[in-house]
Amino acid sequence: MALVIRDAARADLPRLEALEALCFTTPWTAETLSSQLPDAMHVFLVAEEDGQIKGYVNLMHVLDEGYIGNVAVDPAARRRGVGRALIAALLERATALDLSFVTLEVREGNAPAIGLYEGFGFERVGLRKNYYDSPRENAVLMTRYLK
């Protein structure tokens, strides 16, 4: 079965919370994830294959600015195009929303993610020193200009 990108729904929250625990040292709670569900200020997409959520990406937008919160891909599904499909779909939504740019933070040592974002035209625009905990690490700020 093919990978399907769709809007996240409240019923997805238990699986999204489990995915958070697999992907992040400081995972978001179901309550935090719930606050990001699609509405007038949020885009929240999931990648589903054979009825199983393999990843997600979320974005908050204010005026013409977009801020990516998390990009998460199940470790068992990495290197199979899930992250690429999610970012591509998110950039389509951002363009449709007439955003000027989307920006995100990524761990400085996460070379695969940085490479993925650079492949979509994201540029390194700054560094947040000691932004992440467990382990302590800098965050690279990356922005994709849409206009």
Residue pairs with C-beta under 8 A, 6 or more apart in sequence:
1 49
1 50
2 49
3 47
3 48
3 49
3 54
3 81
3 82
3 85
4 47
4 48
4 49
5 45
5 46
5 47
5 48
5 85
5 86
5 89
6 45
6 46
6 48
7 38
7 43
7 44
7 45
7 46
8 16
8 36
8 37
8 38
8 44
8 45
8 46
8 56
8 58
9 37
10 34
10 37
12 46
12 53
13 30
13 33
13 34
14 30
15 52
15 53
16 30
16 33
16 46
16 53
16 56
17 27
17 28
17 29
17 30
17 33
19 53
19 55
19 56
19 72
19 74
20 27
20 28
20 33
20 70
20 72
21 27
22 72
22 74
22 75
23 72
23 73
23 74
23 75
24 70
24 72
25 132
25 133
25 134
25 135
26 133
26 134
28 70
36 42
36 44
36 58
36 60
36 69
37 44
38 44
41 60
41 61
41 62
42 58
42 59
42 60
42 61
43 58
43 59
43 61
43 90
43 93
43 94
43 97
44 56
44 57
44 58
44 59
45 56
45 57
45 58
45 86
45 89
45 90
45 93
46 53
46 55
46 56
47 53
47 54
47 55
47 56
47 73
47 82
47 85
47 86
48 54
49 77
53 74
54 73
54 74
54 77
54 82
55 71
55 72
55 73
55 74
55 77
55 82
55 83
55 86
56 70
56 71
56 72
56 86
57 68
57 70
57 71
57 72
57 86
57 87
57 89
57 90
58 68
58 69
58 70
59 66
59 67
59 68
59 69
59 90
59 93
59 94
59 102
60 66
60 67
60 69
61 67
61 94
61 97
61 99
64 98
64 99
64 100
64 101
64 147
65 99
65 100
65 101
65 103
66 94
66 97
66 99
66 101
66 102
66 103
67 102
67 103
67 104
68 90
68 102
68 103
68 104
71 83
71 86
71 87
71 104
71 113
73 82
73 83
73 86
74 82
78 112
79 112
83 113
83 116
84 116
84 119
87 116
87 117
87 120
88 120
90 102
91 102
91 120
91 144
91 146
94 102
94 146
95 146
99 146
100 145
100 146
100 147
101 143
101 144
101 145
101 146
101 147
102 143
102 144
102 146
103 125
103 141
103 142
103 143
103 144
104 117
104 122
104 141
104 142
104 143
105 128
105 131
105 139
105 140
105 141
105 142
106 113
106 114
106 117
106 139
106 140
106 142
107 113
107 132
107 137
107 138
107 139
107 140
108 127
108 137
108 138
108 139
108 140
109 137
114 140
114 142
117 142
117 144
118 142
120 144
121 144
121 145
122 142
122 143
122 144
123 142
123 143
123 144
123 145
124 140
124 141
124 142
125 141
125 142
125 143
126 140
126 141
127 138
127 139
127 140
127 141
128 138
128 139
128 141
129 138
130 136
130 137
130 138
131 137
131 138
131 139
132 138
132 139
